[in-house]
Amino acid sequence: MSATGSGKYEHGLRGMQELADAVWTPGSRWHPGELAWARSQHLGREPDWPTRLWRQGSTVLAWGWVDLPGTLYLQVRPGSAELVGEVLAWAESVAAEALSVLVLDRERHLVEGLRANGYVESISDGPFFRRMVGGLAETPDVLLPKGFTIREATDLAARTELHRAAWHPSRVTLAGYTTVTRAWLYRRELDLVAHAPDGTPAAYCLGWLDSRGRVGVFEPVGTAPEFRGRGLGRAVCLAVMARMRGLGADTVTVLPRGDAAYPVPARLYAGLGLTPIGRTVVFTRAR
Ligand SMILES: CC(C)(COP(=O)(O)OP(=O)(O)OC[C@H]1O[C@@H](n2cnc3c(N)ncnc32)[C@H](O)[C@@H]1OP(=O)(O)O)[C@@H](O)C(=O)NCCC(=O)NCCS
């Protein structure tokens, strides 16, 4: 087995995605499309994101990603659960403060590995995320306000500006968005934008499929503030779902905020038929 640091996170991303793709279940924190977005959207973060991959030959067994000062994301093959301790030891050595380790509560082998290494669930009233999952067998028709149209994102500068408006204040730049479009599994046909009758970009949904083309994920979704509450988020997500289904997918998932302080995204996805099946939890070392 070998362990490699990845100074260049675009390079490490592909291996991280391959592991996410290989071990995906609805109880996973990371779909390979979520990793593509999370690692590509911001450029220049390498110094803040120490990352290490553990491989057996060309197969990635585990990875750890520290978001300095002290948040750890990790993924470990269930058959190699003993590596959880190695990932934690490495992360503790590079973190600038005590680690907060974020996993989904259904990732049993990670939860057990964390407990075995002296970590306990940290209870807080703060933000958390819910894994929501739905089927694609039947999706409602796409209904748009009069004169609105949905098209693929071909103008990347306009697409970037729309994202920035929806997520203001956002650090995503045209260069960052362009990097997203070069990531493994990005498909322009699942990057859809709803336009107002005068052509103004109003809402978008970026969908990703796993390599088998079975499980889609929304990451991210946004509506410009002046166009909210008109059914555009719903319409553009439904349009992506219809395309996912057309490509052979049977499942769609998303990871919105689950806490009461930020309820609208979960409401949007519930209206699309997705239901919650798990949530993120944070582990810290027992004192
Ligand atoms: C979440 C977001 C995309 C919703 O877009 P939108 O175009 O306003 O959504 P829609 O008009 O299609 O409404 C979807 C649902 O949310 C509800 N909703 C929309 N705005 C709401 C508000 N301010 N308060 C309460 N409910 C609201 C709608 O009533 C609808 O619910 P229903 O299906 O039960 O009728 C938009 O608020 C946004 O861009 N937020 C910032 C980025 C973000 O958080 N993205 C989601 C990441 S997972």
The ligand as a Gaussian input file, in Angstrom:
#p B3LYP/6-31G(d) Opt

LIG

0 1
 C      -33.117000      27.216000      -2.670000
 C      -33.444000      28.047000      -3.922000
 C      -32.675000      27.462000      -5.093000
 C      -34.953000      27.952000      -4.177000
 O      -35.196000      28.529000      -5.447000
 P      -36.641000      29.107000      -5.887000
 O      -36.586000      29.327000      -7.357000
 O      -37.028000      30.244000      -5.030000
 O      -37.565000      27.843000      -5.533000
 P      -39.077000      27.616000      -5.991000
 O      -39.749000      28.907000      -6.303000
 O      -39.071000      26.565000      -7.054000
 O      -39.695000      27.033000      -4.651000
 C      -39.394000      25.735000      -4.196000
 C      -40.085000      25.513000      -2.865000
 O      -39.494000      26.365000      -1.859000
 C      -40.491000      27.208000      -1.312000
 N      -39.893000      28.508000      -1.076000
 C      -39.201000      29.266000      -1.969000
 N      -38.783000      30.395000      -1.349000
 C      -39.237000      30.325000      -0.073000
 C      -39.127000      31.193000       1.050000
 N      -38.445000      32.354000       0.979000
 N      -39.702000      30.807000       2.206000
 C      -40.351000      29.635000       2.315000
 N      -40.498000      28.773000       1.274000
 C      -39.937000      29.130000       0.104000
 C      -41.569000      27.278000      -2.344000
 O      -42.827000      27.600000      -1.748000
 C      -41.562000      25.876000      -2.880000
 O      -42.164000      25.019000      -1.944000
 P      -43.303000      23.971000      -2.366000
 O      -42.624000      23.064000      -3.399000
 O      -43.619000      23.280000      -1.105000
 O      -44.385000      24.793000      -2.961000
 C      -33.067000      29.547000      -3.713000
 O      -33.663000      29.994000      -2.519000
 C      -31.567000      29.808000      -3.628000
 O      -30.915000      29.990000      -4.655000
 N      -30.984000      29.852000      -2.408000
 C      -29.547000      30.107000      -2.258000
 C      -28.707000      28.946000      -2.735000
 C      -29.086000      27.626000      -2.069000
 O      -29.217000      27.518000      -0.862000
 N      -29.224000      26.563000      -2.889000
 C      -29.615000      25.223000      -2.443000
 C      -28.414000      24.421000      -2.081000
 S      -28.784000      22.731000      -1.621000

